[in-house]
């Protein structure tokens, strides 16, 4: 007889050890995530900085990295996108402790070389189905950015001069691919 570990709640995940790993919760199951590689971290900071500068100067909300978002309950799902944006009117609902209740307004995932396409698709779909209006994946290997919106086909940008426009979720925000990968 196989032993199935008990499901974990978001509150139990908050008490997980603070070691060299990050954790997410997918339908009550803990998923351990390894530390990221150099290029991954560099692109997270670069894109996050572009967003933060724009959002802060216009008081549009908050740009966050690796914050847990409770996307579902019973069983619980907590995802932590590499970069996220929360609109100003939703920032007040955040608590000092615990994960953010609900989806981000923008979720950005920087892909790792070992990410399986099926896992990336599942993650993007999960964000969109749980209410995130825009999800962005950044592929550092191919230097591409793909933007996913609910009820729309994904759009992939691959040329250095291509402009990623996220103005529908972050007013007036757009940047060239070269600004992300420089």
KEZA-487464 format. One record per residue: residue number from 1; residue in three letters; z, y, x of N, C-alpha, C in turn. Coordinates in pm, whole numbers, plus 32768, in hexadecimal, padded with zeros to 4 digits. Example, Ala and Ser with C-alpha at 12.3 -4.5 7.8 and 13.67 -1.06 7.14 Angstrom:
% residues 2
     i    aa   n.up   n.north   n.east   ca.up   ca.north   ca.east   c.up   c.north   c.east
     1   ala   830C      7DC7     8527    830C       7E3E      84CE   830C      7EB6     8528
     2   ser   82C4      7F1F     8505    82CA       7F96      8557   8313      8003     850A
END
This chain:
% residues 182
     i    aa   n.up   n.north   n.east   ca.up   ca.north   ca.east   c.up   c.north   c.east
     1   unk   8000      7F8A     8054    8000       8000      8000   8000      807D     8059
     2   unk   7FA4      80D6     8040    7F9B       8150      808E   8002      81B5     805F
     3   unk   803A      81FB     80C0    809B       8264      80A0   8052      82EA     809F
     4   unk   8055      832C     802E    8018       83B0      8022   8085      8418     8033
     5   unk   8074      8472     8095    80DB       84D9      80A7   80E7      8530     802A
     6   unk   815F      8562     800F    8171       85B7      7F98   8123      863A     7FA7
     7   unk   80FD      8672     7F36    80B7       86F3      7F37   8117      8760     7F62
     8   unk   80E2      87C4     7FA6    8130       8834      7FDA   8110      88AF     7F87
     9   unk   8174      8901     7F6F    815F       897F      7F25   8148      89F1     7F88
    10   unk   8118      8A61     7F54    8105       8AD8      7FA7   8189      8B03     7FE6
    11   unk   81F5      8AFB     7F9A    8278       8B25      7FCE   82A6      8AC8     803F
    12   unk   8288      8A48     8036    82AB       89EB      80A2   8255      8A05     811D
    13   unk   81D6      8A27     8108    817D       8A46      8178   81B0      8ABF     81C6
    14   unk   81EA      8B20     8180    8220       8B98      81C3   828B      8B74     8229
    15   unk   82CE      8B04     8216    833A       8ADA      8270   830B      8A7B     82DE
    16   unk   8289      8A65     82E7    8256       8A0D      8350   8274      8A49     83D8
    17   unk   827F      89F4     843E    82A4       8A25      84C3   823E      8A8A     84FA
    18   unk   8271      8AE8     8544    821C       8B4D      8584   81FB      8B1B     8610
    19   unk   8195      8AC3     8617    816D       8A8B      8697   80E2      8ABF     86BC
    20   unk   809C      8A75     870B    8018       8AA2      8738   7FA8      8A87     86D3
    21   unk   7FCC      8A5F     865C    7F69       8A41      85F7   7F78      8A9C     857E
    22   unk   7F0A      8AAC     8537    7F0B       8AF1      84B7   7EF9      8A86     844D
    23   unk   7F27      8AA3     83D6    7F1D       8A42      836B   7EE4      8A84     82EE
    24   unk   7E9A      8A34     82A2    7E71       8A5B      821C   7E9B      89EA     81C0
    25   unk   7E94      8A04     8140    7EBA       89A2      80DC   7E43      8990     807E
    26   unk   7E12      8916     8071    7DA1       88FA      801A   7DCC      8891     7FB5
    27   unk   7DDA      88BB     7F39    7E06       8865      7ECC   7E85      8819     7EF2
    28   unk   7EE4      8863     7F2C    7F65       882A      7F4C   7F6B      87DE     7FD0
    29   unk   7EFD      87D2     8016    7EF8       878B      8096   7EF1      87EF     8108
    30   unk   7F46      87DB     816B    7F4B       8835      81DF   7ED6      8816     823C
    31   unk   7E90      887F     8263    7E21       8873      82C0   7E47      88C2     833E
    32   unk   7E50      887B     83AD    7E73       88BC      842C   7DF4      88F2     846C
    33   unk   7DFC      896C     849E    7D89       89AD      84DB   7DAB      89CE     856C
    34   unk   7D51      89AB     85C6    7D67       89C3      8655   7D5B      8A57     8676
    35   unk   7D94      8A7F     86E7    7D7B       8B08      8715   7CE5      8B1D     8728
    36   unk   7CB9      8B99     871D    7C29       8BB5      8723   7BFD      8BD4     87B1
    37   unk   7B7A      8BCA     87C6    7B3D       8BE4      8848   7B2D      8C7B     885F
    38   unk   7B0E      8C9E     88D9    7B00       8D2A      8903   7A9E      8D78     88AB
    39   unk   7A25      8D46     889D    79BE       8D90      8852   79E5      8DA3     87C1
    40   unk   7A22      8D3E     8787    7A51       8D46      86FD   7AB4      8DBA     86F0
    41   unk   7B18      8DBC     8747    7B7D       8E26      8742   7B42      8EB1     8759
    42   unk   7AE3      8EB9     87B5    7AA4       8F3A      87D3   7A58      8F70     875A
    43   unk   7A0E      8F1A     8716    79BF       8F45      86A2   7A1B      8F67     862D
    44   unk   7A87      8F1D     861C    7AE8       8F3E      85B2   7B1D      8FCC     85C7
    45   unk   7B44      8FEB     8642    7B79       9071      865F   7B0D      90DA     864E
    46   unk   7A95      90BF     867F    7A28       9121      8677   7A06      9142     85E5
    47   unk   79F1      90DC     8594    79CE       90F5      8508   7A45      9130     84BC
    48   unk   7ABB      90FB     84D7    7B33       9130      8497   7B48      91C3     84B8
    49   unk   7B2D      91EA     8534    7B3C       9276      855D   7AD8      92CF     8515
    50   unk   7A5C      92A0     8508    79F8       92EE      84BE   7A25      9304     842E
    51   unk   7A54      929A     83EE    7A84       92A6      8364   7AFE      9301     835C
    52   unk   7B5D      92E9     83B6    7BDB       9335      83B2   7BC2      93CB     83C2
    53   unk   7B70      93F1     8421    7B53       947F      8437   7B19      94BF     83B9
    54   unk   7ABC      9479     837B    7A7B       94AD      8301   7AE0      94B6     828D
    55   unk   7B29      944A     8277    7B86       9441      8206   7BF9      94A5     8216
    56   unk   7C2F      94AD     828E    7CA2       9506      82A5   7C7C      9599     8295
    57   unk   7C08      95C0     82C9    7BE0       964C      82C3   7BC7      967A     8233
    58   unk   7BAD      961C     81DB    7B90       963D      814E   7BFF      9610     80EE
    59   unk   7C69      95D7     8127    7CDB       95A8      80D6   7CAD      954A     8065
    60   unk   7C5F      94E4     808D    7C24       9488      802B   7C78      940B     8013
    61   unk   7CD7      93F0     806C    7D26       9377      805C   7D5A      9347     80E2
    62   unk   7D5C      92C3     80F3    7D94       9287      816D   7D34      9220     81A4
    63   unk   7D25      9221     8229    7CD9       91BB      8271   7D41      9166     82B9
    64   unk   7D34      90E2     82AA    7D99       9086      82DD   7D58      9014     832A
    65   unk   7DA4      8FD6     8383    7D74       8F5F      83C8   7DD5      8EED     83B1
    66   unk   7D9B      8E78     8393    7DE4       8DFB      8385   7E59      8DFF     8323
    67   unk   7E51      8E51     82BD    7EB8       8E57      8256   7E9D      8DE7     81F1
    68   unk   7F06      8DA6     81C6    7EF8       8D3C      8163   7EE5      8D75     80D7
    69   unk   7E83      8D40     808F    7E68       8D66      8004   7E7A      8CEA     7FAE
    70   unk   7ED3      8CF3     7F4E    7EE6       8C83      7EF2   7E77      8C89     7E8B
    71   unk   7E1C      8C29     7E94    7DA6       8C28      7E3E   7DB8      8BCF     7DC3
    72   unk   7E15      8B72     7DCA    7E26       8B15      7D5B   7EB4      8ADF     7D5D
    73   unk   7EE3      8AB2     7CE9    7F69       8A77      7CDA   7F5E      89EE     7C99
    74   unk   7FB9      899A     7CBD    7FCE       8915      7C81   7F52      88BE     7C7C
    75   unk   7F1F      888D     7CE9    7F54       889B      7D70   7F2A      8920     7DAF
    76   unk   7F7C      894D     7E0C    7F67       89D0      7E4A   7EF7      89CD     7EB3
    77   unk   7EAD      8A3B     7EB8    7E4A       8A51      7F21   7E65      8ADA     7F5D
    78   unk   7E76      8ADD     7FE0    7E8B       8B5A      802A   7E24      8B5D     809A
    79   unk   7DCF      8BC0     8098    7D6B       8BD3      8101   7D8B      8C51     814F
    80   unk   7D64      8C51     81CD    7D7B       8CC4      8224   7CF9      8CE9     8269
    81   unk   7CA9      8D40     822C    7C2B       8D67      826B   7C45      8DB0     82EE
    82   unk   7BE3      8DAC     8347    7BF2       8DF1      83C7   7C08      8E86     83B4
    83   unk   7BBF      8EC1     8356    7BCF       8F4E      8332   7BC7      8F56     829A
    84   unk   7C19      8FAC     8260    7C16       8FBF      81D0   7C28      9052     81AF
    85   unk   7BFB      9077     8139    7C0B       90FE      8106   7C48      90F5     807C
    86   unk   7CAB      914D     8062    7CE8       915A      7FDE   7CD8      91EB     7FB3
    87   unk   7CA4      9201     7F3C    7C93       9288      7F07   7D1A      92CD     7EF7
    88   unk   7D19      934F     7F07    7D94       93A0      7F03   7DE7      9386     7E85
    89   unk   7DA6      937C     7E13    7DF1       9369      7D96   7E36      92E0     7D8F
    90   unk   7E10      9283     7DE5    7E50       91FF      7DE7   7EB8      91F3     7E57
    91   unk   7EB7      924F     7EB4    7F13       9248      7F26   7FA4      924C     7EF7
    92   unk   7FC1      929B     7E92    8049       92A9      7E60   8084      9226     7E2E
    93   unk   802E      91C7     7E06    8060       9147      7DD4   8087      90E8     7E45
    94   unk   806A      910E     7EC0    808F       90B9      7F33   8125      90C4     7F4B
    95   unk   8160      9053     7F6D    81EE       9052      7F8F   81FD      904C     8026
    96   unk   826D      907C     8057    8285       9079      80E8   828E      8FEA     811B
    97   unk   82BD      8F90     80C8    82CB       8F05      80EE   826F      8EB0     8097
    98   unk   8245      8E43     80CD    81F3       8DE7      807F   815F      8E08     8087
    99   unk   8112      8DAD     8052    8082       8DBD      8052   8057      8E1C     7FE3
   100   unk   7FE1      8E55     7FF1    7FAA       8EAD      7F8B   7F84      8E57     7F13
   101   unk   7FB0      8E7E     7E9D    7F93       8E33      7E23   7F09      8E5C     7DEF
   102   unk   7EAA      8E04     7DFB    7E23       8E1F      7DCD   7DC1      8E28     7E40
   103   unk   7D42      8E38     7E20    7CDA       8E39      7E86   7CCA      8EC2     7EC8
   104   unk   7C91      8EC4     7F40    7C6E       8F45      7F7D   7BF2      8F7E     7F37
   105   unk   7BDB      8FFF     7F47    7B61       903C      7F12   7AEA      9022     7F6E
   106   unk   7B07      9005     7FEB    7AA2       8FDC      804D   7AE3      8F76     80A8
   107   unk   7AA0      8F06     80BD    7ACF       8EA1      811C   7A64      8E91     8187
   108   unk   7A8D      8E96     8205    7A31       8E88      8275   7A5D      8E0F     82C7
   109   unk   7A02      8DB2     82D9    7A1C       8D3C      8329   79C0      8D3D     83A2
   110   unk   79FC      8D3D     8419    79AE       8D31      8494   79A9      8C9C     84B2
   111   unk   7930      8C67     84BA    791F       8BD8      84C9   793F      8BAA     8557
   112   unk   797A      8B34     855F    7993       8AF3      85DF   7927      8A8A     85F4
   113   unk   7909      8A6A     8671    789E       8A09      868C   78B5      8981     8649
   114   unk   7932      895C     8632    794D       88DA      85F6   795A      88DE     855E
   115   unk   7942      8951     851F    7946       895B      848C   78D3      8909     8451
   116   unk   78F4      88B2     83F5    788D       8865      83B0   784F      88BC     8342
   117   unk   77CA      88B9     8334    778A       8909      82CB   77C5      88ED     8241
   118   unk   77E9      8871     8224    7821       8850      81A1   78A9      8894     818D
   119   unk   78F8      889F     81F8    797A       88E2      81EF   7968      8978     81D9
   120   unk   7906      89B3     821D    78EC       8A42      820C   78BF      8A5E     817D
   121   unk   7864      8A0B     814A    7834       8A1B      80C1   78A8      8A0F     805E
   122   unk   78FF      89AE     8074    7971       899A      801A   79CE      8A13     801C
   123   unk   79E6      8A48     8092    7A3F       8ABC      80A1   7A04      8B37     805C
   124   unk   7985      8B52     8073    7941       8BC4      8034   7944      8BB5     7F9C
   125   unk   7923      8B3F     7F6C    7922       8B26      7EDC   79AD      8B3A     7EA1
   126   unk   7A11      8B0B     7EE8    7A9C       8B1A      7EB8   7AC1      8BAD     7EA9
   127   unk   7AA4      8BFE     7F0D    7AC1       8C8E      7F03   7A79      8CCB     7E8B
   128   unk   79F8      8CB0     7E7F    79AA       8CEC      7E12   79DC      8CBF     7D89
   129   unk   79F9      8C3E     7D7C    7A29       8C0B      7CFB   7AB4      8C3F     7CD8
   130   unk   7B03      8C64     7D3C    7B8B       8C94      7D23   7B91      8D2C     7D13
   131   unk   7B1B      8D6F     7D19    7B17       8DFD      7CFA   7AF6      8E5C     7D6B
   132   unk   7ADC      8E2B     7DE2    7AB3       8E83      7E4F   7A22      8EAC     7E36
   133   unk   7A07      8F2F     7E29    797E       8F59      7E08   7919      8F43     7E78
   134   unk   7947      8F52     7EF7    78EB       8F47      7F69   792E      8EF6     7FD7
   135   unk   78E2      8E96     800C    790F       8E46      807E   78A5      8E55     80EB
   136   unk   78D3      8E69     8166    787A       8E79      81D8   789A      8E0B     823C
   137   unk   7832      8DC7     826D    7844       8D6B      82DD   77FA      8DA5     8355
   138   unk   783B      8D9D     83C7    7801       8DCF      8443   77F3      8D59     84A2
   139   unk   7778      8D3E     84CC    775B       8CD0      8526   7748      8D0A     85B2
   140   unk   77A9      8CF5     8609    77A2       8D30      8690   773D      8CE8     86E8
   141   unk   7720      8C69     86CB    76C0       8C1E      871B   7633      8C53     8708
   142   unk   760D      8C68     868A    7586       8C98      866A   757F      8D2F     8656
   143   unk   75F3      8D71     865E    75FC       8E02      8645   75BB      8E28     85C0
   144   unk   75EA      8DE4     8557    75BB       8E03      84D0   7634      8E21     8477
   145   unk   7618      8E69     840D    767C       8E87      83A7   763F      8E62     8320
   146   unk   768B      8E18     82D1    765D       8DF4      824A   76BF      8E2F     81E6
   147   unk   7689      8E73     8181    76DB       8EB2      8119   76C4      8E65     8096
   148   unk   7734      8E3B     805C    7734       8DF0      7FDD   7772      8E48     7F72
   149   unk   7730      8E4E     7F00    7765       8E96      7E8C   775F      8E3A     7E14
   150   unk   77BF      8E4B     7DBA    77BC       8DFB      7D41   773A      8E12     7CF5
   151   unk   7702      8DA8     7CC2    7689       8DAB      7C6F   7610      8DE5     7CB7
   152   unk   760D      8DD8     7D3C    7599       8E08      7D8A   757F      8DA6     7DFC
   153   unk   7504      8DA5     7E2A    74E3       8D50      7E9C   751B      8D8F     7F1B
   154   unk   7545      8D3C     7F7A    7577       8D73      7FF9   7508      8DB9     8045
   155   unk   752F      8E1D     8093    74D1       8E68      80E5   74FF      8E5C     8176
   156   unk   74A3      8E31     81CD    74C2       8E20      825B   747D      8E8B     82AC
   157   unk   74CA      8EC8     8306    7498       8F2F      8361   7495      8EF5     83ED
   158   unk   7423      8F08     8435    7417       8EC9      84B8   73E1      8F23     8526
   159   unk   73A7      8F94     8503    7371       8FEF      8569   73D9      905A     858B
   160   unk   73DC      9084     8608    743F       90E6      8636   743D      9165     85E2
   161   unk   73C6      918B     85B0    73B9       9206      8560   73DA      91F1     84CC
   162   unk   73EA      9174     84A1    740D       915A      8414   7490      91A0     83F3
   163   unk   7497      91D6     837A    750F       921D      834D   7553      91CD     82DF
   164   unk   75D2      91AD     82F7    7623       9167      8294   7664      91D1     823D
   165   unk   7646      91CE     81BC    7678       9232      815E   76DE      91F0     8102
   166   unk   775A      921C     810B    77C6       91E8      80B5   77F9      9254     8058
   167   unk   77A4      92B6     803A    77CA       9327      7FE8   77F5      9305     7F5C
   168   unk   77D0      928F     7F2A    77F9       926A      7EA3   788D      9245     7E9D
   169   unk   78CA      9224     7F0D    7959       9206      7F0F   79A8      926B     7F62
   170   unk   7969      92A3     7FCA    79A7       930B      801C   7947      9382     801B
   171   unk   7962      93E6     7FCA    7904       9455      7FBA   78D1      948C     803F
   172   unk   784D      9497     8047    7805       94D1      80B8   7811      9483     813A
   173   unk   7841      9408     8136    784B       93BD      81B4   77CA      9371     81CF
   174   unk   7795      9389     8245    7723       933D      8277   7726      9344     830F
   175   unk   76F1      92DC     8350    76EB       92DC      83E2   7677      9285     8410
   176   unk   7643      92A6     8483    75D6       9258      84BE   7611      91DC     8501
   177   unk   75C3      9172     8504    75F0       90F7      8545   761A      9111     85D5
   178   unk   75D1      9166     861B    75F2       9181      86A7   7681      91B6     86B5
   179   unk   76B3      9200     864E    773B       9235      8655   77A5      91C6     864A
   180   unk   7781      9157     860D    77DE       90E7      8600   77E1      9094     867F
   181   unk   776C      9080     86BC    7762       9024      872D   7760      9068     87B6
   182   unk   776B      90EC     87BA    7763       912F      883E   77DC      9111     8893
END
